[in-house]
């Protein structure tokens, strides 16, 4: 499909009734007719970080990895090493204990 020009977009949009489109969308949702459904898988790294209530920068510093590495783990571009996976599992299971132990280190 060819890219539309600004004039074509303006012409198309001038024929739309956005208020009616929004009302119809609400009716569809209430009736159980939804469009695409997206499911986001939360990675182990994200779950662990959120359980500790830390920012990416703080959690990465606590684990001794770069923020970029943590982001790669959280977005599924890379897998943590075996030791990192073990620490993440423990963090999910016992976040208070991990925070206490690593704060003392």
C-alpha positions, 0 to 999 in steps of 0.5 A: 500500500502506498503511503498517503500524502497529508492532503489524502490523510486530511480528506480521509479524516474529514469524513470520519466521526471520531465521537461515533467511532469511540462510542462504538468502540465502547459498545463493542468492549461492553459486548465482549467484542474486542479487537486484538488482544496483546499478552505481555510476558513479564520476564524473571528479571522484570518480576524480580526488579519490581518485587524489590521496587527498584529502578532499572539503574538501581537494580542493575547496580545491585546485581553488578551488571550494566543497565543495558544488560538488564534491559536486554534481559527484561526485553527478552533479547538476552538470557541471564547467566546461570548464577544471575538466573539463580539470584533472580529466582531467589529475589522473586521468592524472597525479595526482603531477604535479598535486599537485606543481604545485598545491602550488607555486602 
